[in-house]
Amino acid sequence: MTGSSFRSLVLATGNAGKVRELTEIFGNVPLELKSLRDYDEINDVEETGSTFVENASLKASGFAIQTGDFALADDSGLEVNALGNAPGIHSARFAGAETGYDIKIERLFEMMQESGTDDRRARFVCSMALSNERGQVIHTVQAECSGTIAPEPRGSNGFGYDPIFIPDGFDQTFGQLSDQVKRSISHRAKAAELIIRYLLDFIA
């Protein structure tokens, strides 16, 4: 990877919330940011890994090959102590891939109640993988944000499980906290910061 050839980066996701969040975090990085929505006929990459970093790597490599560009992919999820760290890597497909997060959250609460424990500790985990245009993964990082599961959903900011996650040191959920606060403490922001440090060595 060289500074002369590396000027654009595909954020390898079609999730509008993730694209918005990452675009804001990468705002000062001198790269042209793209998303999968900027390309025609992009096929999904099957997430067959057993860890967050394996799935992030599969997506980064697969989408880099399809787009012919450097690609950054993330795999993230919620790990709940009472559920043995579920839903984990299955967070997006939990309670059915096509179900809305209101249903997923309802099912998660039901399972926590059935678990027989009052442990509400949890963490958001995010792995990111960077691939060159040939599909070679050249760097991976992982970060997490610890907290607790709220007794009920609160707030409409963010996406996914944000309305039920209270990060340590705060009384509000990710769904209630401002984007500015989340950009400083979230799992995705922490992982992105590690990737940015790596990228800046090559694009100065």
C-alpha positions in Angstrom: 0.0 0.0 0.0 1.5 3.3 -1.0 0.4 6.9 -0.6 0.4 7.5 -4.4 -2.1 4.7 -5.1 -4.3 4.8 -2.0 -6.7 7.7 -2.2 -10.1 6.2 -1.8 -11.7 3.8 0.7 -14.8 1.8 0.5 -16.8 1.6 3.7 -17.9 -2.0 3.1 -21.5 -1.8 4.5 -24.9 -0.9 3.2 -26.1 0.0 6.7 -27.0 3.7 6.4 -26.4 4.3 10.2 -22.9 2.8 10.0 -22.0 4.8 6.9 -23.1 8.0 8.6 -21.3 7.2 11.8 -18.1 6.2 10.1 -18.1 9.1 7.6 -18.3 11.5 10.6 -15.4 9.7 12.4 -13.3 9.7 9.3 -14.1 13.3 8.5 -10.5 14.6 8.8 -8.8 11.7 7.0 -7.7 12.8 3.5 -9.4 10.0 1.7 -12.4 9.8 -0.7 -14.9 7.7 1.2 -17.3 5.5 -0.6 -19.9 2.9 0.4 -21.4 -0.2 -1.2 -24.3 2.0 -2.4 -21.8 3.7 -4.8 -21.4 0.4 -6.8 -23.8 -1.6 -9.0 -24.4 -5.3 -8.7 -22.5 -5.9 -5.4 -23.1 -9.4 -4.0 -23.4 -10.1 -0.3 -20.4 -11.7 1.4 -21.4 -14.7 3.5 -20.3 -14.3 7.2 -19.1 -17.8 8.0 -16.5 -16.8 10.6 -16.6 -17.8 14.2 -15.3 -14.5 15.5 -15.9 -10.8 14.9 -12.5 -10.4 13.3 -13.0 -13.3 11.0 -16.3 -12.0 9.7 -14.8 -8.5 9.3 -11.9 -9.9 7.3 -14.2 -12.0 5.1 -16.3 -8.9 4.2 -13.3 -6.6 3.7 -11.7 -9.1 1.3 -14.8 -10.0 -0.5 -16.0 -6.4 -1.1 -12.5 -5.2 -2.0 -12.3 -7.8 -4.8 -15.8 -6.8 -6.1 -15.1 -3.1 -6.1 -11.5 -3.1 -7.1 -10.8 -0.7 -4.2 -9.4 -0.7 -0.7 -12.2 -1.8 1.6 -12.8 -1.4 5.3 -15.3 -3.7 6.9 -16.5 -4.1 10.4 -18.3 -6.8 12.3 -19.8 -5.8 15.6 -22.3 -7.0 18.0 -23.7 -7.1 21.6 -22.5 -9.6 24.1 -24.7 -10.0 27.2 -23.3 -11.8 30.2 -26.6 -13.4 31.2 -26.8 -15.0 27.8 -23.3 -16.4 27.7 -22.2 -13.5 25.5 -25.0 -14.0 23.0 -26.2 -12.6 20.6 -22.5 -11.9 19.8 -21.5 -12.4 16.2 -25.2 -13.3 15.5 -26.5 -9.9 16.7 -27.8 -8.8 13.3 -29.4 -12.1 12.7 -30.7 -12.7 16.2 -34.4 -13.6 16.3 -34.4 -13.7 12.5 -32.3 -11.8 9.9 -35.4 -10.0 8.6 -36.9 -9.0 11.9 -36.7 -5.4 13.2 -34.6 -4.5 16.2 -37.8 -3.9 18.2 -38.5 -7.6 17.9 -34.8 -8.5 18.5 -34.8 -6.4 21.7 -38.0 -7.9 22.9 -36.6 -11.4 22.4 -33.4 -10.5 24.2 -35.3 -9.2 27.2 -37.3 -12.4 27.3 -34.2 -14.6 27.2 -32.5 -12.5 30.0 -35.6 -13.0 32.1 -35.5 -16.8 31.4 -31.8 -16.9 32.2 -32.4 -16.9 36.0 -29.8 -14.3 36.7 -30.0 -10.6 37.4 -26.6 -9.9 35.8 -27.2 -7.1 33.3 -23.5 -6.5 32.3 -22.8 -6.4 28.6 -20.5 -5.0 26.0 -20.5 -3.8 22.4 -17.6 -5.3 20.4 -16.3 -4.1 17.1 -13.7 -5.6 14.8 -12.5 -3.8 11.7 -10.5 -5.2 8.8 -8.7 -3.4 6.0 -8.1 -5.1 2.7 -6.2 -3.9 -0.4 -7.9 -4.1 -3.8 -6.6 -7.6 -4.4 -8.5 -8.9 -1.3 -5.5 -9.2 0.9 -6.4 -8.2 4.5 -3.5 -6.0 5.7 -4.7 -4.9 9.1 -7.3 -5.7 11.7 -8.3 -4.1 15.0 -10.8 -4.8 17.8 -12.3 -2.6 20.5 -15.2 -2.7 22.9 -17.4 -0.6 25.1 -18.6 -2.0 28.4 -21.9 -1.2 30.1 -25.2 -2.6 31.2 -28.5 -3.5 29.6 -31.3 -0.9 30.4 -34.6 -2.2 31.9 -36.4 -0.9 28.8 -35.5 0.8 25.4 -34.8 4.5 25.7 -34.0 7.1 23.0 -34.2 7.1 19.3 -30.7 8.2 18.4 -28.4 5.6 16.8 -29.6 2.2 15.5 -29.7 -1.5 16.4 -29.4 -2.2 20.1 -28.4 1.4 21.0 -31.6 2.1 22.9 -31.0 -0.6 25.5 -27.2 -0.2 26.1 -26.0 2.1 28.9 -22.2 2.6 28.6 -20.2 2.7 31.8 -20.0 6.1 33.4 -23.3 7.3 31.9 -27.0 7.2 33.0 -28.3 7.4 29.4 -28.4 4.7 26.7 -26.6 5.0 23.4 -30.1 5.8 22.0 -30.2 8.9 24.2 -26.6 10.1 24.0 -25.5 12.6 21.4 -23.5 11.6 18.4 -20.6 13.7 19.7 -20.4 11.7 22.9 -20.8 8.4 21.1 -17.9 9.3 18.8 -15.7 9.5 21.8 -16.7 6.3 23.6 -18.3 3.8 21.3 -16.8 0.4 20.3 -17.0 1.5 16.6 -15.3 4.9 17.3 -12.5 3.2 19.3 -11.9 0.6 16.5 -12.0 3.4 13.8 -9.5 5.4 15.7 -7.1 2.5 15.7 -7.6 2.0 12.0 -7.1 5.8 11.3 -3.8 5.7 13.1 -2.7 2.9 10.8 -4.0 4.6 7.7 -2.3 8.0 8.3 1.1 6.3 8.1 0.4 5.6 4.4 -1.5 8.7 3.2 0.5 11.5 4.6 
